[in-house]
Amino acid sequence: MSGDPKFEASQDIPSVPYHRFAELIGLKGIYVDDPERMGAAWDEAFAADRPVVIEAKTDPNVPPLPPHVTLQQAKAFATTLLKGDPDEGSVLLETAKQVLCAVLPGHKRS
């Protein structure tokens, strides 16, 4: 999300249980599909006695925003969308929800 347009070939990856594959090769696998469980997943990963794969189910149209977005990051994000993202409307809506949930008290992302 550093200003480059979305490259579909890197976005559309096979839907396989990566956490289970990790377990097959001797790693610890953790699957997270609830944002409320992410902290516990990190705690579990840091306490593990071997390397860990955390597989997190996310919305591909919500960019991973840092806690404090810089003006440069905001410009890069806007530039990306202006170049013609095929999911522009959804990206804008979900990003706005993410930002609002982060700043409004008592609101959780649904």
Residue frames as qw, qx, qy, qz and C-alpha x, y, z in Angstrom:
[[0.000, 0.885, 0.465, 0.000, 0.00, 0.00, 0.00],
 [0.416, -0.513, 0.077, 0.747, 2.95, 2.33, -0.58],
 [0.255, 0.651, -0.118, -0.706, 1.30, 3.91, -3.61],
 [0.025, 0.180, -0.858, -0.480, 1.56, 1.07, -6.06],
 [0.697, -0.004, -0.190, -0.691, -1.66, -0.05, -7.73],
 [0.777, -0.178, 0.543, -0.263, -3.03, -3.37, -6.59],
 [0.273, 0.406, -0.808, -0.328, -1.34, -6.24, -8.40],
 [0.846, -0.085, -0.020, -0.526, -4.08, -8.86, -8.71],
 [0.788, 0.226, -0.570, 0.062, -1.64, -11.77, -9.13],
 [0.284, 0.217, -0.702, 0.616, -0.32, -11.13, -5.63],
 [0.436, -0.172, 0.307, -0.828, -3.78, -10.57, -4.16],
 [0.882, 0.027, -0.104, -0.458, -5.56, -13.69, -5.38],
 [0.061, 0.430, -0.891, 0.128, -3.88, -16.56, -3.55],
 [0.552, -0.165, -0.785, -0.229, -5.26, -20.07, -3.08],
 [0.577, -0.505, 0.212, -0.606, -7.59, -20.55, -0.15],
 [0.754, 0.011, -0.644, 0.131, -5.89, -23.32, 1.80],
 [0.652, -0.750, -0.085, -0.062, -5.60, -23.83, 5.58],
 [0.428, 0.679, -0.446, 0.397, -2.07, -22.41, 5.96],
 [0.429, -0.596, 0.513, -0.444, -2.12, -22.94, 9.73],
 [0.944, -0.081, 0.279, -0.156, -2.74, -26.66, 9.21],
 [0.784, 0.535, -0.216, 0.230, 0.01, -26.91, 6.62],
 [0.007, 0.741, -0.516, 0.431, 2.36, -25.33, 9.17],
 [0.723, -0.391, 0.468, -0.325, 1.43, -28.08, 11.63],
 [0.968, 0.249, 0.036, -0.018, 2.11, -30.78, 9.01],
 [0.657, 0.547, -0.313, 0.415, 5.71, -29.60, 8.70],
 [0.665, -0.210, -0.490, 0.523, 6.29, -29.30, 12.46],
 [0.060, 0.272, -0.151, 0.948, 5.44, -25.67, 13.09],
 [0.081, 0.450, 0.711, -0.534, 2.70, -24.34, 15.32],
 [0.009, -0.362, -0.549, -0.754, -0.37, -23.15, 13.41],
 [0.052, 0.450, 0.567, -0.688, -2.86, -20.62, 14.76],
 [0.063, 0.474, 0.626, 0.615, -6.03, -19.56, 12.94],
 [0.010, -0.406, -0.422, 0.810, -7.77, -16.28, 13.80],
 [0.051, 0.470, 0.645, 0.601, -11.11, -15.21, 12.34],
 [0.308, -0.861, -0.404, -0.032, -12.19, -12.86, 15.14],
 [0.286, 0.704, -0.220, 0.611, -10.36, -9.54, 15.64],
 [0.566, -0.711, 0.187, -0.373, -10.98, -9.82, 19.39],
 [0.957, -0.237, 0.133, 0.106, -8.79, -12.94, 19.46],
 [0.622, 0.678, -0.226, 0.320, -5.77, -11.43, 17.70],
 [0.171, -0.768, 0.486, -0.379, -4.03, -10.40, 20.94],
 [0.821, -0.308, 0.445, -0.182, -4.43, -13.88, 22.40],
 [0.910, 0.392, 0.035, 0.127, -3.07, -15.39, 19.18],
 [0.348, 0.763, -0.393, 0.377, 0.08, -13.26, 19.47],
 [0.495, -0.611, 0.514, -0.342, 0.47, -14.26, 23.13],
 [0.949, -0.011, 0.307, -0.073, 0.16, -17.92, 22.14],
 [0.757, 0.599, -0.127, 0.228, 2.68, -17.45, 19.32],
 [0.089, 0.784, -0.473, 0.393, 5.27, -15.74, 21.53],
 [0.634, -0.461, 0.535, -0.314, 4.91, -18.50, 24.13],
 [0.958, 0.251, -0.057, -0.125, 5.38, -21.29, 21.57],
 [0.651, -0.517, 0.495, 0.254, 8.40, -23.56, 21.65],
 [0.556, 0.115, 0.621, 0.541, 8.78, -23.53, 17.85],
 [0.023, 0.072, -0.314, -0.946, 8.17, -21.23, 14.86],
 [0.303, 0.506, 0.686, -0.426, 4.55, -20.19, 14.35],
 [0.016, 0.237, 0.556, 0.796, 2.30, -19.40, 11.41],
 [0.228, 0.451, 0.539, -0.673, -0.63, -17.13, 12.29],
 [0.069, 0.325, 0.706, 0.626, -3.32, -17.33, 9.65],
 [0.130, 0.419, 0.434, -0.787, -5.70, -14.41, 10.01],
 [0.249, 0.577, 0.707, 0.323, -8.93, -14.19, 8.02],
 [0.077, -0.491, -0.100, 0.862, -9.18, -10.59, 6.85],
 [0.504, 0.773, 0.342, -0.176, -11.09, -8.51, 4.36],
 [0.661, 0.091, 0.316, 0.674, -8.83, -8.07, 1.31],
 [0.178, 0.745, 0.302, 0.568, -10.40, -4.66, 0.66],
 [0.418, -0.908, -0.012, -0.030, -9.25, -3.24, 3.99],
 [0.564, 0.584, -0.412, 0.413, -5.65, -2.11, 3.78],
 [0.722, -0.414, -0.384, 0.400, -3.49, -2.80, 6.83],
 [0.068, 0.861, -0.038, 0.502, -3.22, 0.71, 8.24],
 [0.469, 0.072, -0.576, 0.666, -0.67, 1.59, 10.91],
 [0.267, -0.651, -0.606, 0.371, -2.03, 3.10, 14.16],
 [0.036, -0.799, -0.048, 0.598, -0.87, 6.57, 13.14],
 [0.663, 0.527, 0.399, 0.351, -1.12, 7.27, 9.42],
 [0.316, -0.438, 0.141, 0.830, 1.35, 9.83, 8.12],
 [0.416, 0.706, 0.015, -0.573, 0.49, 12.37, 5.46],
 [0.148, 0.485, -0.756, -0.414, 2.84, 10.55, 3.08],
 [0.179, 0.093, 0.979, -0.019, 1.02, 7.23, 3.69],
 [0.393, 0.599, 0.517, -0.469, -2.38, 8.89, 3.16],
 [0.332, 0.682, -0.313, -0.572, -1.17, 10.41, -0.12],
 [0.029, 0.289, -0.917, -0.274, 0.18, 7.06, -1.30],
 [0.295, 0.312, 0.874, -0.227, -3.11, 5.37, -0.45],
 [0.410, 0.700, 0.238, -0.534, -5.12, 8.04, -2.33],
 [0.203, 0.596, -0.588, -0.509, -2.77, 7.81, -5.31],
 [0.160, -0.050, 0.980, 0.104, -3.30, 4.06, -5.45],
 [0.366, 0.527, 0.704, -0.304, -7.06, 4.44, -5.57],
 [0.323, 0.754, -0.045, -0.570, -6.89, 7.20, -8.18],
 [0.016, 0.418, -0.794, -0.442, -4.90, 4.88, -10.46],
 [0.688, 0.085, -0.390, -0.606, -8.00, 2.71, -10.73],
 [0.171, -0.142, 0.934, -0.280, -8.45, 0.03, -8.12],
 [0.352, -0.210, -0.758, -0.508, -11.21, -2.35, -9.28],
 [0.451, -0.547, -0.696, 0.113, -12.66, -2.45, -5.75],
 [0.179, 0.328, -0.163, 0.913, -12.29, 1.27, -5.05],
 [0.494, -0.519, -0.149, -0.682, -15.75, 1.77, -3.52],
 [0.868, -0.376, -0.323, -0.010, -15.44, -1.15, -1.14],
 [0.646, 0.077, -0.326, 0.686, -11.89, -0.18, -0.17],
 [0.016, -0.431, 0.107, -0.896, -12.97, 3.37, 0.70],
 [0.669, -0.500, -0.194, -0.514, -15.99, 2.22, 2.70],
 [0.890, -0.283, -0.316, 0.167, -14.13, -0.44, 4.70],
 [0.512, 0.201, -0.283, 0.786, -11.16, 1.86, 5.32],
 [0.236, -0.516, 0.032, -0.823, -13.48, 4.58, 6.62],
 [0.812, -0.461, -0.243, -0.262, -15.12, 2.04, 8.96],
 [0.814, -0.066, -0.343, 0.464, -11.71, 0.92, 10.22],
 [0.265, 0.331, -0.211, 0.881, -10.56, 4.47, 10.90],
 [0.448, -0.525, -0.064, -0.721, -13.82, 5.47, 12.60],
 [0.872, -0.375, -0.308, -0.066, -13.86, 2.39, 14.81],
 [0.694, 0.055, -0.341, 0.632, -10.33, 3.19, 15.90],
 [0.144, 0.263, -0.185, 0.936, -11.16, 6.75, 16.98],
 [0.530, -0.452, -0.163, -0.698, -14.74, 6.56, 18.24],
 [0.183, -0.280, 0.805, -0.490, -15.10, 5.38, 21.84],
 [0.595, 0.090, 0.644, -0.472, -17.11, 2.22, 22.42],
 [0.767, 0.492, -0.115, -0.396, -17.20, 1.18, 18.77],
 [0.569, -0.290, 0.740, 0.211, -15.89, -2.16, 17.60],
 [0.295, 0.366, -0.628, -0.621, -15.26, -3.19, 14.04],
 [0.792, 0.122, 0.443, -0.402, -17.94, -5.58, 12.80]]
